[in-house]
Amino acid sequence: MTTLTDIVIEDPRWEEVGLDALAEDAALKALEYLGFSVEGYEIAILACDDARIAELNAEFRDKPTPTNVLSWPSYDLAPDEDGVTPHPPPPPDTMMGESLGDIAIAYDTCLREADAVGKDIADHVTHLIVHGVLHLLGYDHVRDRDATLMEGLETKILGKMGIADPYRG
C-alpha cells in the first residue's frame, strides 16, 4: 500500500506528537468513509508553527493572523447548492498519483486550542486533518447546510476512530 500523505515538518515539535502517523490515519479514514479509493491519491501536509501559518493566511486569505489549519484543494469540487454533497475528485492515477491538494497545520494554535478545552492534542490534530481533507474534497462550512453536512461527517469519521464529537463540550 502506498502512503497517502506527504508530510513536510518545518516545526520539530510535530515529531513529538507523531503527526506522520496521525495525519496518514486521519486522511485514510476520511477517504475510506466517503467511499473513495486511497490508492493513487496524494495529499501534501506542511507541519509548521504559528508564524509560518500566519504568513500563509495573510498571503492566501488576507488574514495576517495564525489559524489552526489551511487547505488548498487541487480541484473545485464544491456544489452550487447549500448542503449538497460535493462532486467527486477525478479517479486516481495509480501510476503518477493524483494530488487532492495541500494542507498546512500550525503546532502552536493546535496546542493552545487543545489545552483550552482539555482535549488530547492527538485527537484535536486528527480532527483538524479530517477537516482539512474534507475541504480538499469540496466540503465547506461557510453556508449553514454545508456546515451541518461537513460537521456531521467529521463527527462520524472521528467516531469510527474512537474520538469524541469535537462539536460537543
TIRO-2110 file (N, C-alpha, C; in Angstrom, 1 decimal):
// TIRO-2110
0.8, -1.2, 0.0, N, 1, A
0.0, 0.0, 0.0, CA, 1, A
0.9, 1.2, 0.0, C, 1, A
0.5, 2.2, -0.8, N, 2, A
1.3, 3.4, -0.9, CA, 2, A
0.8, 4.4, 0.2, C, 2, A
1.7, 5.4, 0.5, N, 3, A
1.4, 6.4, 1.5, CA, 3, A
0.5, 7.5, 0.9, C, 3, A
-0.5, 7.9, 1.6, N, 4, A
-1.4, 8.9, 1.1, CA, 4, A
-0.9, 10.3, 1.3, C, 4, A
-0.3, 10.5, 2.5, N, 5, A
0.2, 11.8, 2.9, CA, 5, A
1.7, 12.0, 2.7, C, 5, A
2.1, 13.1, 2.2, N, 6, A
3.5, 13.5, 2.1, CA, 6, A
3.6, 14.7, 3.0, C, 6, A
4.4, 14.5, 4.1, N, 7, A
4.4, 15.5, 5.2, CA, 7, A
5.8, 16.2, 5.2, C, 7, A
5.8, 17.5, 5.2, N, 8, A
7.0, 18.3, 5.4, CA, 8, A
6.9, 18.9, 6.8, C, 8, A
7.8, 18.5, 7.7, N, 9, A
7.8, 19.0, 9.0, CA, 9, A
8.8, 20.2, 9.2, C, 9, A
8.3, 21.4, 9.3, N, 10, A
9.1, 22.6, 9.5, CA, 10, A
9.3, 22.8, 11.0, C, 10, A
8.4, 22.4, 11.8, N, 11, A
8.5, 22.6, 13.2, CA, 11, A
8.7, 21.2, 13.9, C, 11, A
9.9, 21.0, 14.5, N, 12, A
10.2, 19.7, 15.0, CA, 12, A
9.2, 19.2, 16.2, C, 12, A
8.5, 20.1, 16.8, N, 13, A
7.6, 19.7, 17.8, CA, 13, A
6.5, 18.8, 17.3, C, 13, A
6.2, 18.8, 16.0, N, 14, A
5.3, 17.9, 15.4, CA, 14, A
5.7, 16.5, 15.5, C, 14, A
7.0, 16.2, 15.5, N, 15, A
7.5, 14.9, 15.6, CA, 15, A
7.1, 14.2, 16.9, C, 15, A
7.1, 15.1, 18.0, N, 16, A
6.7, 14.6, 19.3, CA, 16, A
5.3, 14.1, 19.4, C, 16, A
4.4, 14.8, 18.6, N, 17, A
3.0, 14.5, 18.5, CA, 17, A
2.8, 13.2, 17.7, C, 17, A
3.7, 12.9, 16.8, N, 18, A
3.6, 11.7, 15.9, CA, 18, A
2.7, 12.1, 14.8, C, 18, A
2.9, 13.3, 14.2, N, 19, A
2.0, 13.8, 13.1, CA, 19, A
2.0, 12.8, 11.9, C, 19, A
3.1, 12.3, 11.6, N, 20, A
3.1, 11.4, 10.4, CA, 20, A
2.0, 10.3, 10.5, C, 20, A
2.0, 9.6, 11.6, N, 21, A
1.0, 8.5, 11.7, CA, 21, A
-0.4, 9.1, 11.9, C, 21, A
-0.6, 10.1, 12.7, N, 22, A
-1.9, 10.7, 12.9, CA, 22, A
-2.5, 11.2, 11.6, C, 22, A
-1.7, 11.9, 10.8, N, 23, A
-2.2, 12.5, 9.5, CA, 23, A
-2.5, 11.4, 8.5, C, 23, A
-1.7, 10.4, 8.4, N, 24, A
-1.9, 9.3, 7.5, CA, 24, A
-3.2, 8.6, 7.8, C, 24, A
-3.4, 8.3, 9.1, N, 25, A
-4.6, 7.6, 9.6, CA, 25, A
-5.8, 8.4, 9.3, C, 25, A
-5.8, 9.7, 9.7, N, 26, A
-6.9, 10.6, 9.6, CA, 26, A
-7.3, 10.7, 8.1, C, 26, A
-6.3, 10.9, 7.2, N, 27, A
-6.6, 11.1, 5.8, CA, 27, A
-7.2, 9.8, 5.2, C, 27, A
-6.6, 8.7, 5.6, N, 28, A
-7.1, 7.4, 5.1, CA, 28, A
-8.6, 7.1, 5.5, C, 28, A
-8.8, 7.4, 6.8, N, 29, A
-10.2, 7.1, 7.3, CA, 29, A
-11.2, 8.1, 6.7, C, 29, A
-10.8, 9.3, 6.4, N, 30, A
-11.8, 10.2, 5.8, CA, 30, A
-12.1, 9.8, 4.4, C, 30, A
-11.1, 9.4, 3.6, N, 31, A
-11.4, 8.9, 2.2, CA, 31, A
-12.2, 7.6, 2.2, C, 31, A
-11.8, 6.7, 3.1, N, 32, A
-12.5, 5.4, 3.2, CA, 32, A
-13.9, 5.6, 3.6, C, 32, A
-14.2, 6.5, 4.5, N, 33, A
-15.6, 6.7, 5.0, CA, 33, A
-16.4, 7.2, 3.8, C, 33, A
-15.8, 8.1, 3.0, N, 34, A
-16.6, 8.7, 1.9, CA, 34, A
-16.6, 7.8, 0.7, C, 34, A
-16.0, 6.6, 0.8, N, 35, A
-16.0, 5.6, -0.3, CA, 35, A
-15.1, 5.8, -1.4, C, 35, A
-14.0, 6.7, -1.2, N, 36, A
-13.0, 6.9, -2.2, CA, 36, A
-11.8, 5.9, -2.1, C, 36, A
-11.3, 5.6, -3.2, N, 37, A
-10.0, 4.8, -3.1, CA, 37, A
-8.9, 5.6, -2.5, C, 37, A
-8.1, 4.9, -1.8, N, 38, A
-6.9, 5.7, -1.2, CA, 38, A
-5.7, 5.4, -2.1, C, 38, A
-5.7, 4.4, -2.9, N, 39, A
-4.6, 4.1, -3.8, CA, 39, A
-4.6, 5.2, -4.9, C, 39, A
-3.5, 5.8, -5.1, N, 40, A
-3.3, 6.7, -6.2, CA, 40, A
-3.5, 8.2, -5.9, C, 40, A
-4.1, 8.5, -4.7, N, 41, A
-4.3, 9.8, -4.3, CA, 41, A
-3.1, 10.3, -3.5, C, 41, A
-2.8, 11.6, -3.4, N, 42, A
-1.8, 12.1, -2.6, CA, 42, A
-2.3, 13.4, -2.0, C, 42, A
-1.8, 13.7, -0.7, N, 43, A
-2.1, 14.9, 0.0, CA, 43, A
-0.8, 15.4, 0.6, C, 43, A
-0.5, 16.6, 0.3, N, 44, A
0.7, 17.2, 0.9, CA, 44, A
0.4, 18.0, 2.2, C, 44, A
1.1, 17.8, 3.2, N, 45, A
0.9, 18.4, 4.5, CA, 45, A
2.1, 19.1, 5.0, C, 45, A
1.9, 20.4, 5.3, N, 46, A
3.0, 21.2, 5.9, CA, 46, A
2.7, 21.4, 7.4, C, 46, A
3.7, 20.9, 8.2, N, 47, A
3.5, 20.9, 9.6, CA, 47, A
4.4, 22.1, 10.1, C, 47, A
3.8, 23.2, 10.4, N, 48, A
4.5, 24.4, 10.7, CA, 48, A
4.2, 25.0, 12.1, C, 48, A
4.6, 26.2, 12.3, N, 49, A
4.3, 26.9, 13.5, CA, 49, A
3.4, 28.1, 13.2, C, 49, A
3.0, 28.9, 14.2, N, 50, A
2.1, 30.0, 14.1, CA, 50, A
2.6, 31.1, 13.1, C, 50, A
3.9, 31.3, 13.2, N, 51, A
4.5, 32.4, 12.4, CA, 51, A
4.3, 32.0, 10.9, C, 51, A
4.6, 30.8, 10.5, N, 52, A
4.5, 30.4, 9.1, CA, 52, A
3.1, 30.4, 8.6, C, 52, A
2.2, 29.8, 9.5, N, 53, A
0.8, 29.8, 9.0, CA, 53, A
0.2, 31.2, 8.9, C, 53, A
0.6, 32.1, 9.8, N, 54, A
0.2, 33.5, 9.7, CA, 54, A
0.6, 34.1, 8.3, C, 54, A
1.8, 33.8, 7.9, N, 55, A
2.2, 34.2, 6.6, CA, 55, A
1.3, 33.7, 5.5, C, 55, A
1.1, 32.4, 5.5, N, 56, A
0.2, 31.7, 4.5, CA, 56, A
-1.2, 32.3, 4.6, C, 56, A
-1.7, 32.5, 5.8, N, 57, A
-3.1, 33.0, 5.9, CA, 57, A
-3.2, 34.5, 5.4, C, 57, A
-2.1, 35.2, 5.6, N, 58, A
-2.1, 36.6, 5.0, CA, 58, A
-2.0, 36.5, 3.5, C, 58, A
-1.1, 35.7, 3.0, N, 59, A
-0.9, 35.6, 1.5, CA, 59, A
-2.2, 35.1, 0.8, C, 59, A
-2.8, 34.1, 1.3, N, 60, A
-3.9, 33.4, 0.6, CA, 60, A
-5.3, 33.9, 1.0, C, 60, A
-5.4, 34.4, 2.2, N, 61, A
-6.8, 34.8, 2.7, CA, 61, A
-6.9, 36.2, 3.2, C, 61, A
-5.8, 37.0, 3.1, N, 62, A
-5.7, 38.4, 3.5, CA, 62, A
-6.0, 38.5, 5.0, C, 62, A
-5.7, 37.5, 5.8, N, 63, A
-5.9, 37.5, 7.2, CA, 63, A
-4.5, 37.2, 7.9, C, 63, A
-3.8, 38.3, 8.3, N, 64, A
-2.4, 38.1, 8.8, CA, 64, A
-2.3, 37.6, 10.2, C, 64, A
-3.1, 36.6, 10.5, N, 65, A
-3.1, 36.0, 11.9, CA, 65, A
-2.9, 34.5, 11.8, C, 65, A
-2.4, 33.9, 12.8, N, 66, A
-2.3, 32.4, 12.8, CA, 66, A
-3.7, 31.8, 12.8, C, 66, A
-3.8, 30.6, 12.3, N, 67, A
-5.0, 29.8, 12.4, CA, 67, A
-4.6, 28.4, 12.6, C, 67, A
-5.5, 27.5, 12.8, N, 68, A
-5.1, 26.1, 13.1, CA, 68, A
-4.7, 25.3, 11.8, C, 68, A
-5.6, 25.4, 10.8, N, 69, A
-5.3, 24.6, 9.6, CA, 69, A
-5.8, 25.4, 8.4, C, 69, A
-5.1, 25.2, 7.3, N, 70, A
-5.4, 25.8, 6.0, CA, 70, A
-5.4, 24.7, 5.0, C, 70, A
-6.2, 24.8, 3.9, N, 71, A
-6.2, 23.8, 2.9, CA, 71, A
-6.3, 24.5, 1.5, C, 71, A
-5.7, 23.8, 0.5, N, 72, A
-5.7, 24.3, -0.9, CA, 72, A
-6.1, 23.1, -1.7, C, 72, A
-7.3, 23.0, -2.1, N, 73, A
-7.8, 21.9, -2.9, CA, 73, A
-7.2, 21.9, -4.3, C, 73, A
-6.9, 20.8, -4.9, N, 74, A
-6.4, 20.7, -6.3, CA, 74, A
-7.6, 21.0, -7.3, C, 74, A
-8.8, 20.7, -6.9, N, 75, A
-10.0, 20.8, -7.7, CA, 75, A
-11.1, 21.5, -7.0, C, 75, A
-11.9, 22.2, -7.8, N, 76, A
-13.1, 22.9, -7.3, CA, 76, A
-14.2, 21.9, -7.3, C, 76, A
-14.5, 21.2, -6.2, N, 77, A
-15.5, 20.2, -6.2, CA, 77, A
-16.8, 20.6, -5.5, C, 77, A
-16.8, 21.9, -5.0, N, 78, A
-17.9, 22.4, -4.2, CA, 78, A
-19.2, 22.4, -5.1, C, 78, A
-20.3, 22.0, -4.5, N, 79, A
-21.5, 22.1, -5.2, CA, 79, A
-22.1, 23.5, -5.2, C, 79, A
-23.0, 23.8, -6.1, N, 80, A
-23.6, 25.2, -6.1, CA, 80, A
-24.6, 25.3, -5.0, C, 80, A
-25.3, 24.2, -4.7, N, 81, A
-26.4, 24.3, -3.8, CA, 81, A
-25.9, 24.0, -2.3, C, 81, A
-26.4, 24.8, -1.4, N, 82, A
-26.1, 24.6, 0.0, CA, 82, A
-26.5, 23.3, 0.6, C, 82, A
-25.6, 22.6, 1.2, N, 83, A
-26.0, 21.3, 1.8, CA, 83, A
-25.9, 20.1, 1.0, C, 83, A
-25.4, 20.2, -0.3, N, 84, A
-25.4, 19.1, -1.2, CA, 84, A
-23.9, 18.5, -1.2, C, 84, A
-23.8, 17.2, -1.3, N, 85, A
-22.6, 16.6, -1.4, CA, 85, A
-21.7, 17.1, -2.6, C, 85, A
-20.4, 17.4, -2.3, N, 86, A
-19.6, 17.9, -3.4, CA, 86, A
-19.4, 16.9, -4.5, C, 86, A
-18.9, 17.3, -5.6, N, 87, A
-18.6, 16.5, -6.8, CA, 87, A
-17.4, 15.6, -6.4, C, 87, A
-17.3, 14.4, -6.9, N, 88, A
-16.2, 13.5, -6.6, CA, 88, A
-14.9, 14.0, -7.3, C, 88, A
-13.7, 13.7, -6.7, N, 89, A
-12.5, 14.1, -7.4, CA, 89, A
-12.3, 13.2, -8.6, C, 89, A
-11.4, 13.6, -9.5, N, 90, A
-11.1, 12.7, -10.6, CA, 90, A
-10.6, 11.3, -10.1, C, 90, A
-10.8, 10.3, -10.9, N, 91, A
-10.2, 9.0, -10.5, CA, 91, A
-8.7, 9.1, -10.3, C, 91, A
-8.2, 8.4, -9.3, N, 92, A
-6.7, 8.5, -9.1, CA, 92, A
-5.9, 7.9, -10.3, C, 92, A
-4.8, 8.5, -10.5, N, 93, A
-3.9, 8.0, -11.5, CA, 93, A
-2.9, 7.1, -10.7, C, 93, A
-3.1, 5.8, -10.7, N, 94, A
-2.3, 4.9, -9.9, CA, 94, A
-0.8, 4.9, -10.3, C, 94, A
-0.5, 5.3, -11.5, N, 95, A
0.9, 5.3, -12.0, CA, 95, A
1.6, 6.6, -11.5, C, 95, A
1.0, 7.7, -11.7, N, 96, A
1.6, 9.0, -11.4, CA, 96, A
1.2, 9.6, -10.0, C, 96, A
0.0, 9.2, -9.5, N, 97, A
-0.5, 9.8, -8.3, CA, 97, A
-1.3, 11.1, -8.6, C, 97, A
-2.5, 11.2, -8.0, N, 98, A
-3.4, 12.3, -8.2, CA, 98, A
-3.4, 13.1, -6.9, C, 98, A
-3.0, 14.4, -7.0, N, 99, A
-3.0, 15.2, -5.8, CA, 99, A
-4.4, 15.7, -5.5, C, 99, A
-4.8, 15.6, -4.3, N, 100, A
-6.1, 16.1, -3.8, CA, 100, A
-5.9, 17.6, -3.4, C, 100, A
-4.6, 17.9, -3.0, N, 101, A
-4.3, 19.3, -2.6, CA, 101, A
-3.3, 19.3, -1.4, C, 101, A
-3.2, 20.5, -0.8, N, 102, A
-2.3, 20.7, 0.3, CA, 102, A
-3.0, 21.2, 1.5, C, 102, A
-2.4, 20.8, 2.6, N, 103, A
-2.9, 21.2, 4.0, CA, 103, A
-1.7, 21.8, 4.8, C, 103, A
-1.9, 22.9, 5.5, N, 104, A
-0.9, 23.4, 6.4, CA, 104, A
-1.6, 23.4, 7.8, C, 104, A
-0.8, 23.0, 8.8, N, 105, A
-1.3, 22.9, 10.2, CA, 105, A
-0.3, 23.5, 11.1, C, 105, A
-0.7, 24.3, 12.1, N, 106, A
0.1, 25.1, 13.0, CA, 106, A
0.2, 24.5, 14.4, C, 106, A
1.4, 24.1, 14.8, N, 107, A
1.5, 23.5, 16.1, CA, 107, A
1.0, 24.4, 17.3, C, 107, A
1.5, 25.6, 17.3, N, 108, A
1.1, 26.5, 18.4, CA, 108, A
-0.4, 26.7, 18.6, C, 108, A
-1.1, 26.9, 17.6, N, 109, A
-2.5, 27.1, 17.6, CA, 109, A
-3.2, 25.8, 18.0, C, 109, A
-2.8, 24.7, 17.5, N, 110, A
-3.4, 23.4, 17.8, CA, 110, A
-3.2, 23.1, 19.3, C, 110, A
-2.0, 23.3, 19.8, N, 111, A
-1.8, 23.0, 21.2, CA, 111, A
-2.6, 23.9, 22.1, C, 111, A
-2.6, 25.2, 21.7, N, 112, A
-3.4, 26.2, 22.5, CA, 112, A
-4.9, 25.8, 22.5, C, 112, A
-5.5, 25.4, 21.4, N, 113, A
-6.9, 25.1, 21.3, CA, 113, A
-7.2, 23.8, 22.1, C, 113, A
-6.3, 22.8, 22.0, N, 114, A
-6.5, 21.5, 22.7, CA, 114, A
-6.4, 21.8, 24.2, C, 114, A
-5.4, 22.6, 24.7, N, 115, A
-5.3, 22.9, 26.1, CA, 115, A
-6.5, 23.7, 26.6, C, 115, A
-7.0, 24.6, 25.8, N, 116, A
-8.1, 25.4, 26.2, CA, 116, A
-9.4, 24.6, 26.5, C, 116, A
-9.6, 23.5, 25.8, N, 117, A
-10.8, 22.7, 26.0, CA, 117, A
-10.5, 21.4, 26.7, C, 117, A
-9.3, 21.2, 27.1, N, 118, A
-8.9, 20.0, 27.8, CA, 118, A
-8.9, 18.7, 27.0, C, 118, A
-8.6, 18.9, 25.7, N, 119, A
-8.6, 17.7, 24.7, CA, 119, A
-7.1, 17.3, 24.6, C, 119, A
-7.0, 16.0, 24.2, N, 120, A
-5.7, 15.4, 23.9, CA, 120, A
-5.3, 16.1, 22.5, C, 120, A
-4.0, 16.5, 22.4, N, 121, A
-3.6, 17.2, 21.2, CA, 121, A
-3.7, 16.2, 20.0, C, 121, A
-3.5, 14.9, 20.2, N, 122, A
-3.5, 14.0, 19.1, CA, 122, A
-5.0, 13.9, 18.6, C, 122, A
-5.9, 13.9, 19.4, N, 123, A
-7.3, 13.9, 19.0, CA, 123, A
-7.7, 15.2, 18.2, C, 123, A
-7.2, 16.3, 18.8, N, 124, A
-7.5, 17.6, 18.1, CA, 124, A
-6.9, 17.7, 16.7, C, 124, A
-5.6, 17.3, 16.6, N, 125, A
-4.9, 17.3, 15.4, CA, 125, A
-5.6, 16.3, 14.4, C, 125, A
-6.0, 15.2, 14.8, N, 126, A
-6.7, 14.2, 14.0, CA, 126, A
-8.0, 14.9, 13.4, C, 126, A
-8.7, 15.6, 14.3, N, 127, A
-9.9, 16.3, 13.8, CA, 127, A
-9.6, 17.3, 12.7, C, 127, A
-8.5, 18.1, 13.0, N, 128, A
-8.2, 19.1, 12.0, CA, 128, A
-7.7, 18.5, 10.7, C, 128, A
-7.0, 17.4, 10.7, N, 129, A
-6.6, 16.8, 9.4, CA, 129, A
-7.8, 16.3, 8.7, C, 129, A
-8.8, 15.6, 9.4, N, 130, A
-10.0, 15.2, 8.8, CA, 130, A
-10.7, 16.4, 8.2, C, 130, A
-10.8, 17.5, 8.9, N, 131, A
-11.4, 18.7, 8.5, CA, 131, A
-10.7, 19.2, 7.2, C, 131, A
-9.4, 19.3, 7.2, N, 132, A
-8.7, 19.7, 6.0, CA, 132, A
-8.9, 18.8, 4.8, C, 132, A
-8.9, 17.5, 5.0, N, 133, A
-9.2, 16.6, 3.9, CA, 133, A
-10.6, 16.8, 3.3, C, 133, A
-11.5, 17.0, 4.2, N, 134, A
-12.9, 17.3, 3.7, CA, 134, A
-12.9, 18.6, 2.9, C, 134, A
-12.2, 19.6, 3.3, N, 135, A
-12.0, 20.8, 2.4, CA, 135, A
-11.5, 20.5, 1.1, C, 135, A
-10.4, 19.6, 1.0, N, 136, A
-9.8, 19.2, -0.2, CA, 136, A
-10.9, 18.5, -1.1, C, 136, A
-11.8, 17.9, -0.5, N, 137, A
-12.9, 17.1, -1.3, CA, 137, A
-14.1, 18.0, -1.5, C, 137, A
-14.0, 19.3, -1.3, N, 138, A
-15.1, 20.2, -1.7, CA, 138, A
-16.1, 20.5, -0.6, C, 138, A
-15.9, 20.0, 0.6, N, 139, A
-16.8, 20.4, 1.7, CA, 139, A
-16.4, 21.7, 2.3, C, 139, A
-17.3, 22.5, 2.8, N, 140, A
-17.0, 23.8, 3.4, CA, 140, A
-18.0, 24.0, 4.5, C, 140, A
-17.8, 25.1, 5.2, N, 141, A
-18.7, 25.5, 6.4, CA, 141, A
-19.1, 26.9, 6.4, C, 141, A
-19.1, 27.6, 5.2, N, 142, A
-19.5, 29.0, 5.1, CA, 142, A
-21.0, 29.1, 5.1, C, 142, A
-21.7, 28.3, 4.3, N, 143, A
-23.1, 28.3, 4.3, CA, 143, A
-23.6, 27.3, 5.4, C, 143, A
-24.8, 27.6, 5.9, N, 144, A
-25.3, 26.8, 7.1, CA, 144, A
-25.5, 25.3, 6.8, C, 144, A
-26.1, 24.9, 5.7, N, 145, A
-26.3, 23.5, 5.4, CA, 145, A
-25.0, 22.8, 5.1, C, 145, A
-24.1, 23.5, 4.4, N, 146, A
-22.8, 23.0, 4.1, CA, 146, A
-22.1, 22.7, 5.4, C, 146, A
-22.2, 23.6, 6.4, N, 147, A
-21.5, 23.4, 7.7, CA, 147, A
-22.1, 22.2, 8.4, C, 147, A
-23.4, 22.1, 8.4, N, 148, A
-24.0, 21.0, 9.1, CA, 148, A
-23.6, 19.6, 8.4, C, 148, A
-23.5, 19.6, 7.1, N, 149, A
-23.1, 18.4, 6.4, CA, 149, A
-21.6, 18.1, 6.8, C, 149, A
-20.8, 19.1, 6.7, N, 150, A
-19.3, 18.9, 7.0, CA, 150, A
-19.1, 18.4, 8.4, C, 150, A
-19.7, 19.1, 9.4, N, 151, A
-19.5, 18.8, 10.8, CA, 151, A
-20.1, 17.4, 11.1, C, 151, A
-21.2, 17.0, 10.5, N, 152, A
-21.7, 15.7, 10.7, CA, 152, A
-20.8, 14.6, 10.2, C, 152, A
-20.1, 14.8, 9.0, N, 153, A
-19.2, 13.9, 8.5, CA, 153, A
-17.9, 13.8, 9.4, C, 153, A
-17.5, 14.9, 9.9, N, 154, A
-16.3, 14.9, 10.8, CA, 154, A
-16.6, 14.1, 12.0, C, 154, A
-17.8, 14.3, 12.6, N, 155, A
-18.2, 13.6, 13.8, CA, 155, A
-18.3, 12.1, 13.5, C, 155, A
-18.8, 11.7, 12.4, N, 156, A
-18.9, 10.3, 12.1, CA, 156, A
-17.6, 9.6, 11.8, C, 156, A
-16.7, 10.3, 11.1, N, 157, A
-15.4, 9.8, 10.8, CA, 157, A
-14.6, 9.7, 12.1, C, 157, A
-14.6, 10.7, 12.9, N, 158, A
-13.9, 10.7, 14.2, CA, 158, A
-14.4, 9.6, 15.1, C, 158, A
-15.8, 9.4, 15.1, N, 159, A
-16.4, 8.4, 15.9, CA, 159, A
-15.9, 7.0, 15.6, C, 159, A
-15.8, 6.8, 14.3, N, 160, A
-15.2, 5.5, 13.9, CA, 160, A
-13.8, 5.3, 14.3, C, 160, A
-13.1, 6.4, 14.6, N, 161, A
-11.7, 6.3, 15.0, CA, 161, A
-11.6, 6.3, 16.6, C, 161, A
-12.8, 6.3, 17.2, N, 162, A
-12.8, 6.4, 18.7, CA, 162, A
-12.6, 7.7, 19.3, C, 162, A
-12.8, 8.8, 18.5, N, 163, A
-12.6, 10.1, 19.0, CA, 163, A
-14.0, 10.8, 19.2, C, 163, A
-14.2, 11.4, 20.3, N, 164, A
-15.4, 12.0, 20.7, CA, 164, A
-15.8, 13.2, 19.7, C, 164, A
-17.1, 13.5, 19.7, N, 165, A
-17.6, 14.5, 18.8, CA, 165, A
-16.9, 15.9, 19.2, C, 165, A
-16.2, 16.5, 18.3, N, 166, A
-15.5, 17.7, 18.6, CA, 166, A
-16.4, 18.9, 18.8, C, 166, A
-17.6, 18.8, 18.4, N, 167, A
-18.6, 19.9, 18.5, CA, 167, A
-19.5, 19.9, 19.7, C, 167, A
-19.2, 18.9, 20.5, N, 168, A
-20.0, 18.8, 21.8, CA, 168, A
-19.0, 18.9, 22.9, C, 168, A
-19.3, 19.8, 23.9, N, 169, A
-18.4, 20.0, 25.0, CA, 169, A
-18.1, 18.9, 25.9, C, 169, A
END
